[in-house]
Amino acid sequence: MTGHTIPAPLPYKPSRTRTDLFNALYRAKKEFGGDKAIIIDGDERELTYNEIIRAAFALGSALRKGTKPGESVGIMLPTGAGAVIAFFALTAFNRIPAMLNFTAGSKNLKAAMQAGQVKRIITAHRFVELGELGPLIDELSKESEIVYLEDVRENLSLGDKVAGAVGPLLPSLVRKQSRYKSPGVVLFTSGTEGEPKGVVLSHENVIANVEQVRAHIGLDPDTDKLFNPLPTFHCFGLTVGAVLPPIAGIPVVFHPSPLQPREIVKRIRATASTILLATDTFISQYARVGADGDMSSIRLAVCGAERVKDETRALVRRKFEIEILEGYGATEASPVVAANQWERNKPGTVGLLMADMESKLVPVDGIEHGGRLHIRGPNIMMGYLRPSNPGILERPDDGWHDTGDIVAIDEEGFIRIMGRVKRFAKIGGEMVSLAVVENCASAIWPDNLHAAVTLPDPRKGEQIILLSDSRACNRDDILAWAKNHGVPELSVPKRVYHVEDIPVLGTGKVDYGAVQKKAESLLND
């Protein structure tokens, strides 16, 4: 998109972060006007601040029955107005939303619920039916109470309706404000590197990250409209895609699934959205299926969760004149840690650290330039919850979070991700990034997915196995490409296997746990 005036980022003000999530929404209503339409749902229904707050008070009044202040309550809903209203309904009455990943399977969900001591789950009949989640709900209902939004709405008491009427006018009569340093939301790691962990974020953590993003990237409440197809059980989809827009006065268009590229590009065009949240995998799909003009209203695509490939960046720039701002985050950081900016965008990096954050690099054997990234700041989590120790918070040591990522930071402060510590192979004493292995394959077969893992090697300690959904993918072509581009031969996989599909998580990331199992099976066949 060309010809758009780029708004300036706002100054970061720590004082704005010292409130609870519901009060931040209420403050935004006063700042931007209660009659402003702030949510456009998947069925194109528009909701104003007044409607959202009224619904949250009435629903929250009903949902608090049978639960205690400070108790975690599961939310299992698709991205949309229902999920956002349920989220703010719980926070309005000091209950803690626990965002459950309905794509994770019953085993991981039960472990997550055990970690967070979740005894009640909020969902919807229509969602369960459309998503064919009946068997999952049946399994989870053995351990928790299932509450359906449609049933709650039909059975609102007179007291609930009074809360919905009085709350928006005199909130202090209906709710008691939460302490901003108390738990605001619980999210869960995917469990691909072991059992899923609960990540407890305070109200201040989430609001600080919202304000950090606003201080980093200019947003215009009068002209911007954010399109969010990402799930709210993923921290990027929740904080940046569902909490930030109403707090910043930016109308948000929700789409229930990122896996519908044709419908998404049509809705982007119809709604004239200007900002798109995506991952590399998703935005490359949208760009390929989109017709001329479908995404021309987008001035900015903010991508996280995985590295943005050069091919993707070139495609969206050539076809739609969209500039991708790549960022980096972690659920433990609420989630945004760093991002490029419109005026300072350095491809190949994830940009500069957010305001009020500090970092340090811990040396790693075999890594000459770079180190293991540790971060600290107002957006860093309260701590972990584990299934093995339910309800017991494991706080970060002195506020520092070890990201588990190896990065390099240049003289200007731009961060380049080299890979996760667990995503390196040690071959003949040398550290080899599996991300580099995948990048080599992506450069040759850009329209396909590739995933590299390590397996034991009797001679060299470890060997790299590459799985690809490209039938043409082969080791000889990767070796030739590596030699022509100065990539060490150690970064060429020992074996390459074609598979029909690369396993992907609901967040759009490659499911490396499933890839590992598939590679082991192929190698042993």
N, C-alpha and C positions, 0 to 999 in steps of 0.2 A: 504494500500500500504506500503510495507516495502523496506528498502534499499535506500531510497531517502535522499540525503543530505539536511538538513533543513537550508535554508538561514537565515541570521541574519536580524532582523528588522533594519531599517535605523534610524539615529538620527532625532528627530523632529526639523525642522528648521522653525520658524515662518516667516522668510523672503520669503520662497517659497509660502506662502499663500497670499502674497500681490500682487495679479494680478487678471485679470479677467479669466473667464472660457475658453474663446476661446484662449487667450494667453497661458494658461496652456497647452492646446492641441498642440498649435504651438511649444511651448518650448519642449514638449515631442517628437515631430517630429524631432527636431534638436538633442535631446539626443539619440534617439533610431534608427534614420534613416528613411527618408521618404518612402523608399521602403519596410519597414517592414509591413507584413500583420498583422493587429491588430484586425480586426473584421471578424468572420466567421458567416455568416447569416444563417437563418433557411433553406435556399435552398442550403447551403454549399458554396455560393459565398464568396470569400475572398476579403477584401478591405484593402488597405494600408493607411498609414497616408496621403500620397500625394492625393490619391483618395478621402478620406473623406474631407480633407481641401478644395480641389478644388470644390467638390460638395457643400460643405457648403457655400463657397463664391458665387457660381452661384445661388444656391437656395435662400440664404439670400438676395442677391441683388433683386431677383424677389419678395420675400415675404415682403420686407420692404415697397413696394408701397402700399399706402392706410393706412399705420400705422405710428405712431410717435415713436421716441426714448423714451424708458422707458415705452412703452405700453405693456400690457400683451396680449399674443396671445396663444390660446389654442392648445395643441397637444393631439390628440386622435388617438393613433397608438399602435399596439402591440409591444412587445419587439423585437427589430431588428435594422438593419442598418438604415432603414427609420426614425425611432424615434430618433436615435442618430444624424443623419445628420440634421434632422429638428431642433433638440435642439441646435446644434452648429451653424446652419444657423441663427437662431434668435439671439443667443448671439453675433455672429460676428458683427451684426449691431445694438446692444444695444436694442433689443426687449427682453421681458422677457417671457420665456416659462412657460406656465401654464399647468401642467400635469393633464389631465382630466381622471377620472376613468370611463371607458365606461361600467363597470358592476354596477355602482351605481344607475342607473335609472334616468329618466328625471327630477324628482322632485329635487333630491339631486344635479344633475348636474347643473340645472338652478340656484339653490341657490349658488353653488360654483362659477358659472360664474358671478352672481350678486356681490358676495363678491369681486372677483378679477377684476371686470369690463372688462370681456372678451367679445369682440364683433366679434372675428374671430376665427375659429377653423380649424386647419390643420389635414386632415385625408387622406384616400386613398380609391378609388373605390373598389379595390380588398378586402381590409380589411372589409369595410362595407358589401360587398356581402357575403364573407365567414363567417363573424360573425353575419349575418342576423340582421344588425343594422339599416336597412332602416327606420323602424318606429321611432327609437330614433333620427336619423338624421333629419327626417321630423319635429319632435317636436322641436329640438334645432334650426333648420334653421329659425324658427319663430322669434328667438331672436338674432341670430348671423349669420355672413357670413360663409358658409362652403367652404373651399378651398381644392381641391383634388391635391395631389402631382403629379399624372400622368398628370393632365391638366397643372400644372405649368411647368413641365419638357418639355412638348410638345411646350410650348409657350414662352420659354426663349428668351429674346431680345438679340440683339447684345451686348448691355451694360452688361447684365447678364453674357454672355459668356466671355466677356473681364474681368469682375470681377473674374470669375472662373479661368482664365488664369493668370492674373496679381497678384491676391491676395496671392496665395501661395509663390510667389517670393518677392513681395514688399507689405506686408500686410498694412503698414501704409498709402499707397496710396489709399487703398480701404476702410479701416475701421478706425474708431476712437475708441481707447481703452476705455472700461468702467471703471469707478471708482470701485475699488475692494470692497468698502463698500456699493455699490449700490445694489439694488435687482438683483439677478441672476436667480432665479427660484421661482415659486409659486407652492406649492403642497397643497392638501386638505385633511382634516381629514375625516373619513368615515361617520360621521354624526349619528353614532349609539347611541351617548350620547347627542343628540340634533342636532341643525342645523350644517351642515358642515362648518368648518372654513378654510380660506386660511392661509397657513403658508408661510411667505415670508422669503426666505433664501438669503443672500447676496452671491456674488461670493466668498468672503473670507470665509464665513461659510462652503460652500461645499468643497472648496479646502483645508481648514484647516482640515476637517474631513477625506478627502483623505489622507493627510499627517499624521494625527493621526493614521489611520489604518496602513499605511506603517511603522510607528514607533512602532507599537504594534505587528504586525504579519509579519514575514519574507516572502517576495515574490521574485521570481527569474524571471526576464524578459527573460532569456535564456531557461529555462526549464518549467516554469509554463504556464498553460492555464486554464482560468476560464470559467466555464459553468454557464450561467445565464438564468434560465427559469422564473424569477420573473418579474412582470410588472413594467414598468418604471414610472407608476403613483404612485407607492409605493416608499418611499424614500430609502429603503434598495436596491430595484432593480435598482433605478436610480443612487444613489451616489456610492455604492459599486459594483453594477453590470454593470453600463454603463459608468460612468465618471472615476472611479478609474482605470479600466484596461488600457485605452489609455494613461492616465496621467502617470501611473506606468510602461508602456511598456509591459503589460501582455496581450497577445492575448485573446480575449473574444469570446466564442461561444454563440450565442443567440438562444433561443428557444421561439417561440411566445406564449406558454401557459404552465403553470406548471401542467396542468391537463391532461397530456398525458404521464403517467409513462412509458409505453412500448416503445414509440418512444424516450423518453428522455434517458433511459438506453442504448438503441442502439446507440444513437448519442454520449453519453459519451464515449462509447467503441471505436466508429469509429474515434472520434477526439482526443482520448487519453488525455482527460481533466484531470487536476490534482487538481483543486479546484472547489468545488460545493457550490453554494449559495442555501439555501433552508429554509423551516420551518420544524418543527417536523412533521406536517401532511404530507407534500410532501415527505420528505426523507424516512419516513417509508413506503410510497407507492412504491417509487422507489426501496427500498431494498427488498420488498416482491416480486415484479414482476421480478427483475433482475436475470438473470442466472449467474452461476459461471463465473467470469471474466468480467462481464459487467461493473462493477464500480471499478475494481482493479487498474486502473490508478489513481484514486482519492487518494491524500495524505491527504486532508484536506476538511472537510465539515464545513462551517460556517453557523450556524443556528441562526435565530432571530425571532421576531414577536410573538412567543409563547414559553412556557416552553418546553424544551426537556425532554421527558419521559425517565425513566431508561430503559424501555423495548426497546425503539427506539435505544438508545445508545448501548445496548447490541447486538441488531440485526445487526446493520451495522458493529460493530466491529467483531462479530463472522463470518458474511458472507463475508465481503469485507476488513476486517482489516483497516477500516476507523475510524479515530479519529474525533469526533465531537467537535468543539470549539463553545460553546454556548455564545452568546452575548446578549446585551440589547441595545435598542435604542428607539428613539422617533423622529417623523418627525421634531419636534421643535429643535432637536439637530443634524440635517443634515445627518444621524440619529444616528450614533454609539456613545453610551455613555460609554459602557464598553464591554470587551470581555475577554474570557480566551485566554491563549497563549499556543503554542505547549509545551513549557518547564514549563509552570505554568498553569496547567489545573485542576481546582477543580470542578468536577461534582456536580450539585446541586446549583452552583453559576453561575452568569453571568460574572465572572472574575473581572478584575481591571479597574479602570477609565482610560479613554484616557489621553494622554499627555496634559498638559496645562489646565486641567479642575479641578474644585474644587466642593465639595459637602457639604451639611449640611442636617441634619435630624431634622425635626420639630416634636415634640411629638404628639402622637395621643391617645386620651382617649381609654382605654381598650387594648392598645398594649404595653406590658411591654418591650419587647426586639426589638427595631426597631423604625422607624419613617417615616414621609412623606419626600420623597427625593426631594431636590431642587438642581439644578445644574447650574454652570456658566462656560463659557469658550468661545473660539473663534468660536466654531461651533454652538453656541446657536443663534436661529433665530433673525431676525430683529423685528418680531412681527406678530400678527394675523390680518387678514381681516375678517370682518363678513358681512353676507348678510344684516343685519339690519343697517350697517354703511359702505356702499361700499366705497372702496378706502382709508379708514382712517386706518392708521396703529396703532395697540395697542402694544406698546413696553413692553418687560418684565421689571419688577420693578428692577432697579439697575443691570440689566443683569441677574438676577436670574430667572430660569424657574422652576415652580412647576410641577413636573412630574405627580402628582396624584397617585404615586405608594408608597406603604409601603414596605420598605426594611430594612434589617439588614446588617451591615458592620462589618466583623470580624477584628481581630487585624492585619491581613496581608493586609487588604484593599479589600478583596473579597466581592462582593455584592451578597446578596441572596434576590430574589424578593419574598415577602410574598403575594403580590396581589395589585390590584388597590384599592384605597379607596372606590370606588363605587362597588368593587367586594368583599365586606365584608358584612356579615349579623350581625345584633345585636339581639341576642336571649337571653332573660332573663338577659340582662345587659352584656352579654359576646360577644366579637367580634369573629366571625367565618369566616375564609377565604373560599370563594367559590372555590378557586383553590384546596384547600385540599380536598373538597368534590369530585371534579372531579378526583383528583389523586387517591382517594380510588377506585372509579369505574374503572379507567384505569388500576389499578393494578390487578383487577379481570378479566376484559374483555379488554385486551390490543389492540385488533384488531378493536375496535369500538370507535366511537366518543361519548362523554358525555358532557353535558352542564348544569351547575347549575345556578339558578336564585333565587331571593327572591320575595315573595309575602306577603302581610299583614297577620298577624295572630292575632285574637282578644285577645288571652291570653298572648302570648309571644312577641308581637310586630311584629316579622317577622317569616316566615317559609321558609325553603329551599326546592325547587322543582328541581328534577333532570330529565332531558330528555336524553334518550339514544337511539341510533339506534341498540342496542343489544336486541334481543328478550328475552335473558336470564337474563337481568339486573333486579334486584329486591332489595328491601330494606333489607330483612332478611340477604342476603349474604353480603351486605355492612356492616351491623351492626356486623355480626360475624367477618368479616375481621378487622373492626375497633377495636373491643375488643381484638383480637389476636395481634394487632400491636400497642396497646397503644394509639390509636387515640380517643379523647373524643367523647362521643355519640352525642354531639351537632353538630359534623361534619357529622352526618348521615342524609341524606335528609328525610324530613317528608313524602314526596310522590315521587314515581318514575314512570315515564311514558315512554312507548316505542313509538318511532316515526320512520317513514320510513327514514327520513333524518334530520340531524342537519344542520340548515342554516349556510352557510359559505360565507364570503366576498371574493371578487376577490383577496385579498391579502393572503388568506389562513387562516385568523383568523375566529373564530366563530362569527357569527352575533348575538350578545346578544340582540340587539333590537328586532329582529325577534323571537329569542328564548323566550324572555319575553312575547311577544304577544301570542305565541303558548301555553306557560304554563298557561297564564290567561284563554285562551279559553278551555284548557283541564280541568282546575280546575272548571270552571263554567258549563261544560257540565253535 
